[in-house]
């Protein structure tokens, strides 16, 4: 998968408040970059804890569920667009299906 944009998640982990997210986000990125996710079900097969929220969006639990990462996928094009990364409180303040 081509993940767009690493800069979004790098900016998040470079914030001193969220520095503990760097290792788990890098791990997620490495897995996603090497994946061939053709559908939401192929994502779910690899990440059983991921939530499918509609509009081709998937919510990943990061750092033991401390953070949430929302990615919008273009499955035929094998692209994932980072739409959101934040804490649970920040996640609760948005609409995961439309962000």
PLY file of the C-alpha trace (Angstrom):
ply
format ascii 1.0
element vertex 99
property float x
property float y
property float z
element edge 98
property int vertex1
property int vertex2
end_header
0.00 0.00 0.00
1.06 3.54 -0.61
0.37 5.52 2.56
-0.26 9.24 2.14
1.10 11.05 4.09
3.71 9.86 6.53
4.28 13.52 7.43
0.90 13.62 9.18
1.78 10.84 11.58
5.38 12.04 11.93
4.12 15.48 12.99
1.98 13.75 15.61
4.78 11.68 17.16
7.17 14.64 17.08
4.84 16.48 19.45
6.43 15.90 22.88
2.98 15.19 24.32
2.60 12.15 22.01
6.22 11.01 21.70
5.28 7.53 22.98
3.35 7.00 19.74
6.44 6.99 17.50
7.38 3.33 17.78
3.82 1.95 17.36
3.07 4.35 14.49
6.30 3.42 12.71
5.40 -0.24 13.20
1.91 0.30 11.76
3.36 2.27 8.83
5.90 -0.45 7.99
3.18 -3.11 8.00
0.75 -1.01 5.97
3.40 -0.04 3.43
4.17 -3.71 2.80
0.53 -4.83 2.75
-1.67 -5.58 -0.24
-5.06 -4.67 1.18
-7.60 -5.18 -1.59
-10.70 -4.70 0.56
-11.79 -3.82 4.09
-11.89 -7.54 4.84
-8.21 -8.00 4.01
-7.38 -5.18 6.44
-9.59 -6.79 9.09
-7.88 -10.16 8.53
-4.54 -8.60 9.44
-5.82 -6.17 12.08
-8.69 -7.87 13.87
-9.09 -4.93 16.25
-9.51 -2.44 13.39
-12.97 -0.92 13.00
-14.61 -0.42 9.63
-16.53 2.84 9.88
-17.82 3.30 6.33
-16.81 5.54 3.46
-13.72 3.30 2.99
-12.40 4.40 6.39
-10.72 2.13 8.90
-9.91 3.00 12.51
-6.73 1.44 13.91
-5.93 1.24 17.61
-2.37 2.44 18.22
-0.15 2.02 21.30
-2.41 -0.37 23.14
-5.52 1.57 22.15
-4.16 4.84 23.56
-4.42 6.53 20.16
-6.70 6.20 17.15
-5.61 6.36 13.53
-8.18 6.78 10.75
-7.17 5.89 7.22
-9.33 6.31 4.12
-8.49 3.62 1.58
-8.62 3.51 -2.18
-8.46 -0.26 -2.41
-8.19 -0.63 -6.22
-5.36 1.95 -6.28
-3.73 0.39 -3.18
-3.53 3.77 -1.44
-4.27 4.78 2.14
-4.84 8.41 3.08
-4.20 9.37 6.71
-7.28 11.30 7.79
-6.78 11.53 11.57
-4.44 10.59 14.40
-5.25 11.48 17.97
-6.21 10.43 21.48
-9.51 8.79 22.34
-10.86 12.12 23.59
-9.92 13.79 20.31
-11.40 10.88 18.37
-14.67 11.17 20.29
-14.97 14.79 19.12
-14.97 13.93 15.39
-17.10 11.94 12.97
-14.87 9.04 11.94
-17.07 8.21 8.97
-16.67 11.58 7.28
-13.33 13.02 8.35
0 1
1 2
2 3
3 4
4 5
5 6
6 7
7 8
8 9
9 10
10 11
11 12
12 13
13 14
14 15
15 16
16 17
17 18
18 19
19 20
20 21
21 22
22 23
23 24
24 25
25 26
26 27
27 28
28 29
29 30
30 31
31 32
32 33
33 34
34 35
35 36
36 37
37 38
38 39
39 40
40 41
41 42
42 43
43 44
44 45
45 46
46 47
47 48
48 49
49 50
50 51
51 52
52 53
53 54
54 55
55 56
56 57
57 58
58 59
59 60
60 61
61 62
62 63
63 64
64 65
65 66
66 67
67 68
68 69
69 70
70 71
71 72
72 73
73 74
74 75
75 76
76 77
77 78
78 79
79 80
80 81
81 82
82 83
83 84
84 85
85 86
86 87
87 88
88 89
89 90
90 91
91 92
92 93
93 94
94 95
95 96
96 97
97 98
